[in-house]
Amino acid sequence: MTDAINNAGRHLACSQWQLAQEIINNPRISKDPGPCEPLPDHLVSLLQQPIDEVMTDHAVRYAHNLAWNRELLDDHGEEDGDMQTEDTAMLGSLDALAVWISNNKLHNALLASVDSRQTDATRQSQLELAFRIAPPGSLSFVRALAAAAALCEADREVNLGRLMEDNLSSTSSGITASIPGDVCEIIDLVAECAKARDMLVNSQDKFSALGTALQVLDRAGLRGDLLTFAATYQLMAELSEHPDLEGNAAYSLNQLIVNKLMRLDEPMLQRNDICQRLHEIYKAALQKLVLRTSTRRRNSVASVDTGYGSMNDDDHKSWTLTAA
């Protein structure tokens, strides 16, 4: 009986979804004689997606729990499930459904950015879709926008500007009150990675750009959330291929990555922050970078301090003087 009801509901949802798509494409076919209130842009973007990708059993259940502020179980093992219930930008079940789809698009793009399965153009397209579908000002919107700034070179300055104009990063004039503090911390780290990558590409002072990137990576440490890891990984990957990376800079980057790889196997981090699937992905990605930076380090002829631990400001100043 339950299956029959679910099948009937699914069939009705499909027909209504298709009708809504037709009305969006041709408003004159609407059977409502009165004026129709236009859909918000993010719901129009959601409606343009295939229904089979949107109205899954898990998506509907997740959206229902979001809309009614119930406990969430995130299949991806990320930490932001409970925080989504605090998101005041969601105004109903459709917004909750949009949040879930946006999160899913973002998650897939972040995973692909770590294991290099996508071109930059494909990644940018997915991330743009993620924040087009997310309700404006929602946590999902902010995270997708920050990811686009950090992971895609195209429109990086524009996306960073949007983060600052909307006060979505504490590096600007303030933090949006509806965003939890731990999310703001993540957004700040991702924004710093984006700025460091922009400096590596556009700064005339390449030596200063290298130093800034290394400092950002050192401050970021190793976090369990996929967004921060993807942003720092892409910064490390770009830095490892930088033509001016040599000497102590090459050594410092190699040691930063080795330290992250060693910390990844700490019992506390494994138990609390990273699910097993992400742990394996993180480890494989870092191992690849260790091999790449070890080669750059061996090819370097500069003298280095073998007692390297964590690079603070004094260490960086010393490195700057030595490398100069």
LOLO-175711 format. One record per residue (C-alpha): x, y, z. Coordinates in steps of 0.02 Angstrom, whole numbers, plus 32768, in hexadecimal, padded with zeros to 4 digits. Layout:
// LOLO-175711
x | y | z
X | Y | Z
...
// end
This chain:
// LOLO-175711
x | y | z
8000 | 8000 | 8000
808C | 8077 | 802E
80E8 | 8052 | 7F8B
804A | 8075 | 7F28
8033 | 811E | 7F7F
80EA | 814B | 7F62
80DF | 811B | 7EAA
8041 | 8183 | 7E95
8093 | 8217 | 7EEA
812E | 8205 | 7E7E
80C5 | 81FF | 7DDF
8065 | 829B | 7E15
8106 | 82F6 | 7E3F
8150 | 82CC | 7D95
80B8 | 830C | 7D38
80B3 | 83AD | 7D9D
816E | 83C6 | 7D87
815F | 83B4 | 7CCA
80CB | 842A | 7CC7
812C | 84AB | 7D2B
81BF | 849C | 7CB1
8149 | 84BA | 7C20
80FE | 8554 | 7C75
81AC | 8599 | 7C97
81D6 | 8586 | 7BDE
812C | 85C6 | 7BA3
80C8 | 8625 | 7C28
8031 | 8636 | 7BB4
8003 | 857E | 7BCB
7FDD | 8598 | 7C85
7F2A | 8567 | 7CB2
7F25 | 85E6 | 7D40
7EBD | 867A | 7D04
7F09 | 86F0 | 7D84
7FB7 | 873B | 7D85
803F | 86BF | 7DB6
80C2 | 86F2 | 7E34
816C | 86D6 | 7DE2
81DC | 8652 | 7E2E
827E | 8689 | 7E7F
8314 | 8671 | 7E0E
835D | 85E3 | 7E76
82BB | 857F | 7E69
82B5 | 859D | 7DAE
8366 | 8554 | 7DA4
832E | 84C2 | 7E0F
8298 | 84A4 | 7DA0
8307 | 8499 | 7D07
835D | 83FE | 7D4C
831F | 834F | 7D1C
82A0 | 8313 | 7D9A
82F8 | 826C | 7DAD
838D | 82CA | 7DF4
8324 | 8335 | 7E68
8290 | 82D0 | 7EAA
82F1 | 823D | 7EEF
82B2 | 81E9 | 7F8E
834A | 8226 | 7FEE
833A | 82D8 | 7FAD
8283 | 82E2 | 7FDD
82A4 | 829A | 808A
8337 | 8310 | 80A4
82D2 | 83A7 | 806B
8243 | 8375 | 80DD
82B8 | 836A | 8173
8308 | 8410 | 8146
8260 | 8466 | 8135
8224 | 8424 | 81DD
82CA | 843D | 8237
82E4 | 8384 | 8259
8386 | 8325 | 8271
83E7 | 8307 | 81D0
8454 | 8277 | 819D
84CF | 82AB | 8116
8501 | 821C | 80A2
859F | 827B | 8072
85E1 | 827B | 8124
85F5 | 8338 | 8129
85D9 | 839E | 81C6
8560 | 8421 | 8188
84BE | 83BF | 818F
8484 | 8402 | 8236
84BB | 84B2 | 820B
8446 | 84B4 | 8177
83B2 | 84AF | 81EF
83EB | 8559 | 8231
83E6 | 85A8 | 8184
8367 | 8635 | 8187
8374 | 8649 | 80C9
8307 | 85AF | 80B0
8250 | 85E0 | 80A6
81FD | 8537 | 8089
820B | 8486 | 8048
8238 | 84BC | 7F97
82C9 | 8522 | 7FD9
82FC | 848C | 8040
82F9 | 8420 | 7FA4
8362 | 84A4 | 7F49
83DF | 84A1 | 7FD9
83F2 | 83E4 | 7FCD
840B | 83E7 | 7F10
8487 | 8476 | 7F1E
84E8 | 841A | 7FA6
84ED | 837E | 7F3A
852D | 83DC | 7EA2
85B0 | 8432 | 7F0C
85E7 | 8390 | 7F5E
8600 | 8339 | 7EB7
8662 | 83CD | 7E72
86D2 | 83D3 | 7F0B
86F6 | 8319 | 7F03
8721 | 8325 | 7E4B
8795 | 83B8 | 7E6E
87FA | 834E | 7EE8
8812 | 82B7 | 7E78
8825 | 8320 | 7DD8
8797 | 82D1 | 7D77
8759 | 8376 | 7D31
8798 | 8406 | 7CC9
8790 | 84B3 | 7D14
8702 | 84E2 | 7C9E
8698 | 844C | 7CD2
86BA | 846E | 7D89
8689 | 8525 | 7D75
85E7 | 84F2 | 7D1E
85B8 | 847E | 7DAD
85E2 | 84FC | 7E33
8580 | 8586 | 7DDB
84EA | 8510 | 7DD4
84FE | 84EC | 7E8D
84F0 | 85A2 | 7EC1
8469 | 85CA | 7E3E
83FB | 8544 | 7E8B
8420 | 8572 | 7F40
83AC | 85F1 | 7F93
8402 | 869D | 7F92
8464 | 86BC | 8031
8453 | 8608 | 806D
84E5 | 85A4 | 80AF
84E2 | 853D | 8010
84EE | 85DB | 7FA6
8580 | 861F | 800A
85DF | 857B | 8007
85C6 | 8565 | 7F4B
85FC | 8619 | 7F29
8698 | 8605 | 7F94
86C1 | 8560 | 7F3D
86B2 | 85B1 | 7E92
872A | 863B | 7EC8
87AA | 85C0 | 7F0B
87A1 | 8538 | 7E87
8783 | 8593 | 7DE3
87F5 | 8615 | 7D97
876D | 865D | 7D29
870A | 86E7 | 7D81
8770 | 86D0 | 7E21
877A | 878A | 7E44
86BF | 879C | 7E24
8693 | 870F | 7E9C
8708 | 8751 | 7F21
86BA | 87FB | 7F0C
860C | 87B2 | 7F24
8643 | 8760 | 7FC6
8683 | 8806 | 8007
85F6 | 8873 | 7FC7
8576 | 8804 | 801D
85DF | 8801 | 80BD
85EE | 8745 | 80B0
86A3 | 8743 | 80E7
86EE | 8790 | 8183
877C | 87D0 | 8115
86FE | 8854 | 80DE
869B | 88CA | 814D
863A | 8847 | 81AE
85E8 | 879C | 81B4
8534 | 8777 | 8187
84DB | 8754 | 822B
847D | 86BD | 81E6
851E | 865E | 81C2
8562 | 85F6 | 8253
8610 | 8624 | 8290
8660 | 857F | 825E
8620 | 8594 | 81AC
8666 | 8645 | 81A8
870F | 85FE | 81DB
8708 | 8583 | 814B
86D4 | 860B | 80CF
8764 | 8679 | 810A
87E3 | 85EE | 80EE
879D | 85C8 | 8042
879F | 8682 | 8015
8855 | 868C | 804B
887E | 85F9 | 7FDA
8826 | 8651 | 7F4A
8888 | 86F2 | 7F66
892C | 8692 | 7F72
8908 | 863B | 7ECC
88DD | 86E2 | 7E7E
8984 | 8728 | 7EBA
89E3 | 8693 | 7E70
8997 | 86B8 | 7DC7
8990 | 8776 | 7DC3
8A0F | 87BD | 7E3E
8AAD | 880A | 7DF7
8B08 | 87DD | 7E98
8B0F | 8720 | 7E83
8B7C | 8708 | 7F1B
8AFD | 8760 | 7F8B
8A70 | 86FC | 7F3C
8AC9 | 8658 | 7F65
8AE3 | 868F | 8019
8A2D | 86C2 | 802D
89F0 | 861C | 7FE8
8A60 | 85BB | 8060
8A22 | 8620 | 80F4
896D | 8602 | 80C5
898B | 8546 | 80B9
89E4 | 8545 | 8160
8955 | 85A2 | 81B6
88D2 | 8532 | 8167
891C | 8494 | 81B3
88B6 | 83F9 | 818C
87F9 | 83FD | 819C
877A | 8374 | 8181
86FC | 83D6 | 811A
8706 | 83B9 | 805F
86F8 | 8470 | 802F
8792 | 84A6 | 808F
87F5 | 840D | 8058
87CA | 8429 | 7FA0
87FB | 84E1 | 7FAB
88A2 | 84BE | 8000
88C5 | 842A | 7F8F
88AD | 8493 | 7EF2
891F | 851A | 7F3B
89A4 | 8497 | 7F62
8994 | 844C | 7EB5
89A7 | 84F5 | 7E5E
8A38 | 8523 | 7ECF
8A90 | 847E | 7EAC
8A90 | 84A6 | 7DF1
8AC2 | 855C | 7E02
8B5D | 857F | 7D98
8BAD | 85E7 | 7E22
8B9B | 8562 | 7EA9
8C4C | 8535 | 7EDA
8CC4 | 8531 | 7F6C
8C7A | 8546 | 8019
8BCE | 8568 | 7FD0
8BCB | 84BC | 7F7F
8C08 | 846E | 8021
8B85 | 84CA | 808A
8AF6 | 8496 | 8018
8B30 | 83E1 | 801A
8B38 | 83E1 | 80D8
8A8E | 8434 | 80E8
8A41 | 83AA | 807F
8A9F | 8321 | 80DC
8A61 | 8368 | 8181
89AD | 8368 | 8143
89C0 | 82B5 | 8107
8A05 | 827E | 81B0
897B | 82D9 | 820E
88F8 | 8285 | 81A1
891F | 81E0 | 81F8
890C | 8226 | 82A7
8885 | 81BF | 8302
8827 | 8258 | 8341
8816 | 82A2 | 8293
87DF | 81FD | 8247
875D | 81DE | 82CD
870E | 8289 | 82D7
8725 | 82EC | 8236
8738 | 827E | 819C
86D2 | 81EA | 8163
8733 | 8156 | 811C
8707 | 817D | 8066
8748 | 822F | 8071
87DF | 81F7 | 80D4
8815 | 8187 | 8044
87F8 | 8211 | 7FC4
8859 | 8291 | 802B
88E9 | 8219 | 8046
88FB | 81EB | 7F8D
88F7 | 82A3 | 7F5B
897B | 82D6 | 7FDA
89EC | 8243 | 7FAC
89E7 | 827D | 7EF7
8A1D | 832C | 7F2B
8AA8 | 82E8 | 7F9A
8AF4 | 828E | 7F06
8AE8 | 8329 | 7E99
8B33 | 83A0 | 7F19
8BBB | 8325 | 7F4B
8BF8 | 832A | 7E97
8BFA | 83E9 | 7E99
8C55 | 83E5 | 7F3F
8CDB | 836C | 7F01
8CF8 | 83D8 | 7E6A
8D16 | 846F | 7ED8
8DC7 | 84A0 | 7F08
8D98 | 8516 | 7F97
8DCA | 84F6 | 804B
8D39 | 84CD | 80BF
8D1C | 84BB | 8178
8CF8 | 8403 | 819B
8CA7 | 842D | 8242
8C0A | 846E | 81EE
8B6D | 8463 | 8255
8AE1 | 84E0 | 8233
8B07 | 8581 | 81D8
8ADA | 8619 | 8242
8AF8 | 86CF | 8211
8BAB | 86CE | 8256
8BD1 | 8630 | 81F4
8B8D | 8680 | 8157
8BF7 | 871B | 8170
8C8F | 86AE | 8189
8C63 | 864B | 80EC
8C4F | 86ED | 808D
8CFA | 872B | 80C0
8D4E | 8683 | 809D
8CFB | 866D | 7FF4
8D22 | 871F | 7FC2
// end
